[in-house]
Amino acid sequence: MKIEILCTGDEVLSGKIINSNYSFMSSKLEEVGLNVIWGTTVGDNKEDLLKAFDLASERADAVIVNGGLGPTVDDLSQEVAAIASGNELELRTDWLAIMEKFFIKRGRVMTENNKKQAMLPKTSELINNPIGTACGFAVNIKKARFFFTPGVPRELFLMLENEIIPRLLSMSGENIVTKLKTFHSYGIGESRADSLLKDVVELAPDKNVKLGFQAHFPQLETKLFIRASSADEIEKNLIPVENEVRKVLGNYIFTEDKDTLEESIIRALSKSNQTLSIAEFLTQGNVTSRLAGADKKGENLKFSVNSNNIETLTKNLEIDSDIEKSLTLNEKIAENCRLSYSTDLALSVLINYLDNNEADTYITLSLNGKLISRTGKFIGDEYRVTLGSAEMALDCLRRYLSNLPFDEKSDFER
């Protein structure tokens, strides 16, 4: 089945907005064995959109149109879809009622132009949007089935997985089962992982497992994708491959599938009934913010202190401010943080910028009567150093809680 993704909007075409929606859709479709053959971007112009719809309808079996479903005059998808499909627009009272409840629930007044979002081509199929006012819809244009989706990323993501992909799989007519297995790791780069795992798919008896990587610094996602005729066939082929991935990547893997590093840490702290406090210097609070998102009730993460001013940070923890930035200072910060906030553990992260775009990051874990430390050595701009330091600190904490080596060298260090 040939699929095209057609993204609309002047801001996307001009580059003012990065078209992350396209990459998300294309990768999600690939994960379930649906390949995108064409990708098109069109501005908010009726004639250009009509030409793009017409061209896509001749070369693709299915087209996903993203954007142009809002209430303003430059949102043209419904109108152009009606023209291209030979339909008139009609008011869908069922969606209008849903929109009205949406506004009432939020204490807002629905303006007249919002009704435009409930105007759809007559023969179209309404596709539910559970978290927004722009419903999706599907309509035939020539030989192709067009699926219209909102441009708001979180609305699109939900609709794509819950509504669009199941319809596309049904359209494909293939009696297949698919599965995507993912491994999330820190400390190993894409090229080294690829080299180590280059022959891993040969372990699948039917040779039907596909290996892929997605690097998003400082993490690496290793993906195994399989299409088969049954769940039993998937299990037979996937299990030996995924076991080998676990063996080869070893301690670098911190979670699998939809689990996250921070969730695994909070889960481990909860299981061992331990509390944590955090001190951060020049990290922009990244360590705390990530763990706080996984511990919304604050049952394990009890306190944190974050500052870009070392004198303020040390004064807050009753430490002599004349001590130079060093691992020794960081260990003192970690110890005083644990004692000050009466937690079982304290994690301190201190970034020390050097010359030539380099930095040393001191990471210390304080527990009763013991300090565990390491120094991460980074090179790059502030963004890379900050992100890498926070990730290393979280991984060090994960390693301690999992009884793994605290200071295993990362590919991202100089």
VMD Tcl script that draws the C-alpha trace (Angstrom):
set ca {
  {0.00 0.00 0.00}
  {1.36 3.41 -1.02}
  {1.03 6.11 1.63}
  {1.65 9.84 1.36}
  {1.87 12.37 4.19}
  {0.76 15.87 3.26}
  {1.53 18.62 5.79}
  {-0.09 22.04 5.47}
  {0.68 25.51 6.80}
  {2.69 28.57 5.81}
  {4.65 28.39 9.06}
  {5.70 24.81 8.28}
  {6.57 25.58 4.67}
  {8.67 28.61 5.66}
  {10.57 26.71 8.33}
  {9.31 28.89 11.19}
  {7.99 25.69 12.75}
  {10.04 22.49 12.59}
  {7.92 19.79 11.01}
  {8.25 17.23 13.80}
  {4.76 15.92 13.03}
  {6.00 14.43 9.77}
  {8.89 12.56 11.37}
  {6.59 11.23 14.10}
  {3.99 9.99 11.64}
  {6.50 8.43 9.27}
  {8.37 6.60 12.05}
  {5.15 5.34 13.66}
  {3.89 4.02 10.34}
  {7.20 2.30 9.68}
  {7.01 0.62 13.08}
  {3.84 -1.20 12.04}
  {5.12 -2.07 8.59}
  {3.46 0.77 6.67}
  {5.91 2.63 4.46}
  {5.54 6.26 3.44}
  {6.35 6.72 -0.25}
  {5.90 10.52 -0.53}
  {6.03 13.50 1.81}
  {4.62 16.86 0.74}
  {4.42 20.28 2.41}
  {1.96 22.90 1.13}
  {1.20 26.43 2.31}
  {-2.20 27.88 3.22}
  {-3.32 28.50 -0.35}
  {-6.53 26.99 -1.73}
  {-5.30 26.45 -5.29}
  {-2.00 24.89 -4.15}
  {-3.79 22.60 -1.72}
  {-6.25 21.48 -4.37}
  {-3.40 20.62 -6.75}
  {-1.57 18.74 -4.00}
  {-4.70 16.75 -3.08}
  {-5.30 15.93 -6.74}
  {-1.71 14.74 -7.28}
  {-1.69 12.68 -4.10}
  {-5.02 11.07 -5.00}
  {-3.51 9.73 -8.24}
  {-0.27 8.23 -6.87}
  {-1.16 7.05 -3.34}
  {-3.64 4.59 -1.87}
  {-3.86 6.49 1.42}
  {-3.01 10.09 2.26}
  {-2.65 11.59 5.74}
  {-3.25 15.35 5.68}
  {-1.94 17.16 8.74}
  {-3.11 20.64 9.72}
  {-5.65 23.14 8.48}
  {-8.55 22.07 10.73}
  {-8.64 25.14 12.96}
  {-11.32 27.84 13.21}
  {-9.51 30.65 11.36}
  {-9.69 31.79 7.74}
  {-6.34 30.24 6.82}
  {-7.50 26.76 7.90}
  {-8.63 25.34 4.58}
  {-8.53 21.54 4.81}
  {-12.29 20.89 5.11}
  {-13.17 23.28 2.28}
  {-10.55 21.94 -0.13}
  {-11.38 18.34 0.78}
  {-15.03 19.01 -0.10}
  {-14.09 20.46 -3.48}
  {-11.61 17.68 -4.30}
  {-14.06 14.92 -3.32}
  {-17.03 16.52 -5.12}
  {-19.02 17.12 -1.93}
  {-20.64 20.02 -0.16}
  {-19.79 20.92 3.40}
  {-22.37 20.07 6.04}
  {-22.61 20.88 9.73}
  {-22.02 17.76 11.82}
  {-24.28 18.41 14.78}
  {-22.87 15.41 16.65}
  {-19.39 16.98 16.68}
  {-20.80 20.45 17.37}
  {-22.40 19.08 20.55}
  {-19.07 17.60 21.64}
  {-17.35 20.94 21.00}
  {-19.94 22.83 23.04}
  {-19.41 20.49 26.00}
  {-15.64 20.94 25.58}
  {-15.94 24.72 26.04}
  {-18.50 24.53 28.86}
  {-16.31 22.12 30.83}
  {-13.43 24.60 30.64}
  {-15.54 27.63 31.47}
  {-14.96 29.20 28.06}
  {-17.31 30.70 25.49}
  {-17.32 29.06 22.06}
  {-17.13 31.76 19.40}
  {-19.05 31.57 16.13}
  {-15.97 30.75 14.06}
  {-15.39 27.55 16.04}
  {-18.44 26.05 14.32}
  {-16.27 25.89 11.21}
  {-14.50 22.93 12.82}
  {-17.74 20.92 12.66}
  {-18.21 21.55 8.92}
  {-17.19 18.40 7.04}
  {-17.64 17.03 3.50}
  {-21.00 15.21 3.29}
  {-19.71 11.69 2.63}
  {-16.84 11.87 5.10}
  {-16.27 9.62 8.10}
  {-15.80 11.51 11.36}
  {-12.66 10.54 13.30}
  {-12.78 11.31 17.01}
  {-10.37 13.72 18.69}
  {-10.76 13.09 22.45}
  {-8.61 16.02 23.60}
  {-9.30 18.87 21.15}
  {-11.97 20.75 19.22}
  {-10.76 19.77 15.73}
  {-12.21 16.41 14.76}
  {-10.47 14.36 12.13}
  {-12.26 12.91 9.14}
  {-11.73 10.55 6.23}
  {-13.01 10.90 2.69}
  {-12.30 9.34 -0.70}
  {-10.68 11.52 -3.37}
  {-10.40 9.60 -6.62}
  {-8.73 6.26 -5.81}
  {-7.18 7.35 -2.51}
  {-8.53 7.42 1.02}
  {-7.66 10.74 2.68}
  {-7.31 11.02 6.46}
  {-7.39 14.56 7.88}
  {-5.71 15.24 11.21}
  {-5.14 18.34 13.41}
  {-1.74 19.99 13.52}
  {-1.54 20.13 17.34}
  {1.09 17.44 18.08}
  {-0.50 15.82 21.14}
  {-3.86 15.60 19.36}
  {-2.27 14.18 16.22}
  {-0.18 11.61 18.11}
  {-3.21 10.20 19.91}
  {-5.39 10.08 16.80}
  {-2.68 8.50 14.67}
  {-2.13 5.58 17.03}
  {-5.74 5.02 18.10}
  {-7.66 5.85 14.92}
  {-5.59 6.24 11.74}
  {-3.13 3.34 11.98}
  {-5.84 0.72 12.69}
  {-7.75 1.94 9.62}
  {-4.62 1.82 7.46}
  {-3.78 -1.71 8.61}
  {-7.32 -2.76 7.77}
  {-7.00 -1.16 4.34}
  {-3.73 -2.99 3.65}
  {-5.61 -6.28 3.70}
  {-2.59 -8.18 4.96}
  {-3.22 -10.88 7.52}
  {-0.19 -9.96 9.59}
  {0.76 -9.31 13.17}
  {3.45 -6.78 14.02}
  {5.48 -5.99 17.11}
  {8.01 -3.35 18.01}
  {10.46 -4.07 20.82}
  {12.56 -1.17 22.08}
  {15.57 -0.92 24.39}
  {16.57 2.42 25.92}
  {20.20 2.90 26.82}
  {22.69 5.51 27.99}
  {26.45 5.47 27.56}
  {26.77 3.69 24.25}
  {26.75 5.50 20.90}
  {24.78 4.51 17.82}
  {27.80 3.49 15.73}
  {29.23 1.20 18.43}
  {25.85 -0.36 19.13}
  {25.35 -0.96 15.41}
  {28.76 -2.63 15.16}
  {28.10 -4.84 18.18}
  {24.64 -5.88 17.00}
  {25.22 -6.11 13.24}
  {24.53 -9.87 13.09}
  {21.91 -10.10 15.84}
  {18.91 -10.49 13.50}
  {20.47 -13.69 12.11}
  {19.35 -15.36 15.35}
  {15.72 -15.18 14.20}
  {14.89 -18.58 12.66}
  {12.84 -17.02 9.85}
  {15.14 -14.00 9.41}
  {12.15 -11.66 9.70}
  {13.36 -9.30 12.45}
  {14.52 -5.82 11.49}
  {17.07 -3.90 13.60}
  {17.04 -0.11 13.83}
  {18.37 2.73 15.97}
  {17.13 6.17 16.95}
  {19.61 8.42 18.70}
  {18.30 11.35 20.69}
  {21.23 12.59 22.75}
  {22.13 11.42 25.26}
  {19.95 8.34 24.95}
  {19.92 5.64 22.30}
  {16.84 3.67 21.31}
  {17.50 0.23 19.84}
  {14.48 -1.11 17.96}
  {13.53 -4.60 16.85}
  {10.59 -4.77 14.45}
  {8.89 -7.92 13.22}
  {6.00 -8.77 10.92}
  {4.61 -12.27 11.07}
  {1.48 -14.30 10.48}
  {0.86 -15.08 14.15}
  {1.83 -14.19 17.71}
  {3.57 -17.55 18.06}
  {5.74 -16.81 15.03}
  {6.65 -13.43 16.51}
  {7.66 -15.00 19.81}
  {9.73 -17.73 18.13}
  {11.74 -15.20 16.12}
  {11.90 -12.22 18.46}
  {12.89 -13.82 21.77}
  {16.37 -15.07 20.74}
  {17.14 -11.69 19.15}
  {16.02 -9.57 22.09}
  {17.87 -11.82 24.55}
  {21.06 -11.25 22.57}
  {20.49 -7.47 22.56}
  {20.18 -7.56 26.35}
  {23.37 -9.60 26.59}
  {25.42 -7.39 24.25}
  {24.28 -3.97 25.49}
  {24.22 -5.18 29.09}
  {24.47 -2.48 31.75}
  {23.87 0.29 29.22}
  {20.18 -0.65 28.93}
  {18.16 1.15 31.56}
  {14.58 0.38 30.45}
  {12.58 -1.33 27.72}
  {9.55 -0.35 25.65}
  {7.60 2.59 27.13}
  {9.33 2.63 30.52}
  {11.61 5.61 31.26}
  {14.83 6.06 33.20}
  {13.23 8.33 35.80}
  {10.27 5.98 36.29}
  {12.61 3.06 36.88}
  {14.54 5.07 39.49}
  {11.43 6.11 41.42}
  {10.16 2.54 41.25}
  {13.44 1.23 42.70}
  {13.42 3.86 45.47}
  {9.84 2.95 46.33}
  {10.59 -0.77 46.35}
  {13.50 -0.28 48.77}
  {11.52 2.31 50.76}
  {14.25 4.96 50.40}
  {13.98 8.74 50.23}
  {16.13 11.05 48.14}
  {17.29 14.66 48.20}
  {19.14 16.41 45.35}
  {21.59 19.29 44.99}
  {22.36 20.68 41.52}
  {24.75 23.32 40.23}
  {24.50 24.63 36.63}
  {22.21 21.77 35.55}
  {19.11 23.98 35.10}
  {17.36 21.65 37.52}
  {17.14 18.87 34.94}
  {17.73 16.01 37.37}
  {15.03 17.15 39.77}
  {12.47 18.01 37.11}
  {12.71 14.58 35.50}
  {12.41 12.66 38.74}
  {9.64 14.93 39.99}
  {7.63 14.08 36.91}
  {7.79 10.41 37.87}
  {7.12 11.03 41.58}
  {4.20 13.44 41.49}
  {3.25 12.83 45.12}
  {6.80 13.34 46.38}
  {6.84 10.04 48.22}
  {10.52 9.33 47.44}
  {11.95 12.62 46.15}
  {11.65 14.71 49.29}
  {13.76 17.83 48.70}
  {15.96 19.48 46.11}
  {18.09 22.59 45.83}
  {19.29 24.01 42.51}
  {21.37 27.09 41.86}
  {23.65 28.77 39.33}
  {25.43 30.53 42.20}
  {27.87 28.33 44.06}
  {28.10 30.70 47.05}
  {24.33 30.60 47.52}
  {24.23 26.83 47.18}
  {27.02 26.20 49.68}
  {25.65 28.78 52.13}
  {22.27 27.07 52.00}
  {23.96 23.82 53.00}
  {26.26 25.45 55.58}
  {29.49 24.81 53.68}
  {32.53 27.08 53.51}
  {32.08 29.03 50.25}
  {35.87 29.42 49.79}
  {36.27 25.77 48.74}
  {36.98 25.63 45.01}
  {34.68 23.71 42.67}
  {35.94 20.13 42.83}
  {34.89 16.58 43.55}
  {35.76 17.21 47.20}
  {33.31 20.11 47.35}
  {30.64 18.05 45.63}
  {31.03 15.26 48.15}
  {30.61 17.78 50.97}
  {27.46 19.13 49.26}
  {26.00 15.64 48.91}
  {26.70 14.76 52.54}
  {25.27 18.02 53.92}
  {22.26 17.72 51.62}
  {21.41 14.28 53.00}
  {21.86 15.41 56.59}
  {20.01 18.71 56.14}
  {16.96 17.10 54.55}
  {17.07 13.83 56.56}
  {16.83 11.53 53.55}
  {18.26 8.07 53.03}
  {20.18 9.17 49.93}
  {21.40 12.45 48.50}
  {22.57 13.03 44.93}
  {24.75 16.03 44.13}
  {25.63 17.13 40.59}
  {28.12 19.95 40.04}
  {29.24 21.11 36.59}
  {32.68 22.74 36.41}
  {33.29 24.43 33.05}
  {36.90 24.42 31.87}
  {38.62 25.98 28.88}
  {38.09 24.93 25.23}
  {34.39 24.09 25.56}
  {35.07 21.34 28.08}
  {33.56 20.55 31.45}
  {34.03 18.19 34.37}
  {30.81 17.04 36.02}
  {31.12 15.78 39.58}
  {28.48 13.27 40.62}
  {28.23 12.06 44.20}
  {25.76 9.83 46.01}
  {25.70 10.09 49.77}
  {24.28 7.32 51.90}
  {24.68 6.64 55.56}
  {28.40 6.55 56.27}
  {29.44 6.27 52.63}
  {30.10 8.42 49.57}
  {30.13 7.12 45.97}
  {31.50 9.49 43.34}
  {32.57 9.80 39.74}
  {33.68 12.55 37.39}
  {32.14 12.80 33.95}
  {34.24 14.55 31.33}
  {32.27 16.34 28.61}
  {33.05 18.41 25.55}
  {30.56 20.55 23.67}
  {28.24 23.50 24.09}
  {26.24 24.30 27.22}
  {23.19 22.40 26.00}
  {25.14 19.20 25.42}
  {27.04 19.44 28.69}
  {23.90 20.18 30.72}
  {21.86 17.40 29.14}
  {24.70 14.90 29.29}
  {25.46 15.69 32.93}
  {21.85 15.24 34.03}
  {21.58 11.95 32.14}
  {24.82 10.62 33.61}
  {23.72 11.57 37.12}
  {20.40 9.79 36.72}
  {22.12 6.76 35.25}
  {24.58 6.66 38.15}
  {21.65 6.64 40.57}
  {19.97 3.89 38.54}
  {23.16 1.85 38.59}
  {23.52 2.16 42.37}
  {19.93 1.06 42.92}
  {20.48 -1.90 40.55}
  {23.84 -2.95 42.07}
  {25.72 -2.13 38.85}
  {29.10 -0.37 38.42}
  {28.67 3.31 39.29}
  {31.44 4.65 37.05}
  {31.31 2.63 33.81}
  {32.69 4.92 31.08}
  {30.29 6.48 28.61}
  {30.85 6.93 24.88}
  {29.80 10.56 25.33}
  {32.79 11.52 27.49}
  {35.99 13.04 26.18}
}
mol new
graphics top color blue
foreach p $ca { graphics top sphere $p radius 0.5 }
foreach p [lrange $ca 0 end-1] q [lrange $ca 1 end] { graphics top cylinder $p $q radius 0.2 }
display resetview
